[in-house]
Amino acid sequence: MTTGLELLESARTMLAAADARPHWPVSDDFPDEVVRAALAAALLSSFAPSDAPLIAELTRRETAAVEDSGDGCGDVLLACCWLLFMVGRAEDSALVWRAKSINFDTHCYIDSVFLAPQGVAATAEFARSAGLQDLLAWVNGEWNGDMESTAQQWRSGSFFADVPSATAPVEVLAAWLRQ
């Protein structure tokens, strides 16, 4: 029985060997939607800043899956965006913005604070330098309240506090996050 931690270590190894995007699928033993959900769940309790490229690729893949489905959002995409926020790279705000912009559900469900892991000024500067005018307009117009308080609530991790251990079987992790 493959655990989430084993799946995560396999993905990390593939990423290190490729020195770029990881080979996908990370596992041929499970459907891609199970792999994405189990990896996201394993990362919730076991991520490190060095996982940023893996989290970014996982977010790209989950974003594409949600786009292909035509509606909804789900906790897997939310978890991916939260992980990017927690890693704290301003450049990942482009991935969060793409995910948030898929449909009405994603726009409402993915918290806007995930767009500004280093604060509004850093995201605005990134958006300006990357030519992402829609993200720049959103960030500059969105923040009227206390962003730091909202960011602290998300950084507490309480939303995902009940995540099973990364040593749980892949199927258990995937089912928990897709519930």
N, C-alpha and C positions, 0 to 999 in steps of 0.2 A: 504494500500500500504506500503510495507516494505521499509525502507530506508537503505542506505548503513551503516549508523551509527548504526542502530538497528541490522543489520547483524553482524557488527564488535563487538558490545557489547555482542551479543550472543556468538560469537566465543571466546571472552575474558573470558566470564563467564565459558564456557565449558573447556577452558584451565586451568583456576584457579581451577575448581572442579576436573579435572582429574590429576592435578599436573604433567602433562607430555604432550604428544601430544594431541591436541584437538580431540574430537570425530568428525568424518567426515562421512557424509556431515554435515556441520554446519547448513544447512537448508534443510528441505524436500520439501519446497515450490518452489524451483527453481532447474533446472539442474545444475550439478556440475560445468560445464564450466561457467555458469552465476555466480555462487557463487564465484568461484575463481577470475573471472575478477572484480566483484563488491567489493570483499574484498580488492583486490590489489588497486583498485581505491580509496576506502574509506581510506585505510592506507596511500595513497600518501599525503593526507592532514591532517591525524589524527593519525599518528604513534607516539609511544613513545618507549624509549629503552626497556621498559617492554614487548613490543610486539615482541621481538626477537624470542621467541619460535614459536609464531603464524606465523610470516613471514617465518621462516625456514620451517615449515610444509607446508605452502602455496607454497613456492618455490619447495619443494620436489614433491608436487602434480602437479604443473604446469610443472615441468621438465618431470615427467612421462607422462603427457598428450602430450607434444611435442614429446617425444620419441615414444609414441604409434602412433602418426600421421605420423611419418616417414620423415617429412621435415618441413622447415620453422622455425620461431622463434616467432615473435609476441611481441606486447608491454606488454602483461601480464607478460611474463617471464622476459623481460627487466625490468619492474617495480619491480618485486620481487627481482631481483639481485641488483637493485639500492637501494631498501629499506634495504637489508642486508648490503650494502656498507655504507649507512647512519647510521645504528645502530652501525657499527664500530667494530664488533667482528672478530678478525683474524680467529677464527675457522670456521666462515661462509664462508671463502674463498673456502673451500672444496665443499660447495653446489654451489657456483658460478662457480667453475671450472667444476663441473659435468654438469651444465647447458650449459656452454660455449663449452663443448666438445661433445655435442649431434650430431651436424652436421655442415656443412659449414656455413649455415645461422646463427646459434647461435654463432659460433666462431667469425664471423665478426660483428654481431650486438651487442653482449654484450661486452661492453668496458672492456679492460684488467685492467683498473684502479680499477674496482670493486673487483678485486682479492686482493687488497692491501689497505683495509680501514684504517689501522694503519701504512701504509708504507711497502715498500718492505722487509725490515729486519724482521718485525714482521710476515709477511706472510711466508717468507722463514723459519723462526724458527718454526712456526706452522707446515708447510709442512714437515720439517725435523723430528720433534718430532712425527708426525702422520704417517710417512713412505710414504708420498705422493710424490714419486720421480718425477712423471711427472709434478705435480704442481711446485715443487721445481725447476726443470730444466726450466720450462716456466718463472717463476718469476725471476730467476737469469739471464736468457738470454734475456728477453723481454725489460727491462727498459734501454733505452739509452737516452731518452729525458727527458723532464720536467714533471715528473709525478705529482708534486704538482699543477702545473697550470691546468692540465687536471682534477685532483681531485676537484679543486676549481670550475671549470666550472660545473661539475656534482653536487657538493654540493649546488650550487646556486638554483637548482631545476627548472631552466628555461625550461628544456625539457618537464616537466610535469606541467607547469604553468597553463595550461587551464583546469586542472582537475575540474569537477563539485564538488560542495560541497558534503561532506559525508552525508548530509541530503537529497540528491537527492534519488529518487527511485532506487532500486537495478538494475532494467532493464536499466535505464539511465546510471548508472555508468558502468555497464558491456558493454553496447553498445559503450560508449565513449572510453573505453580502447581497445576494440576489433575492432575499426573502421579501 
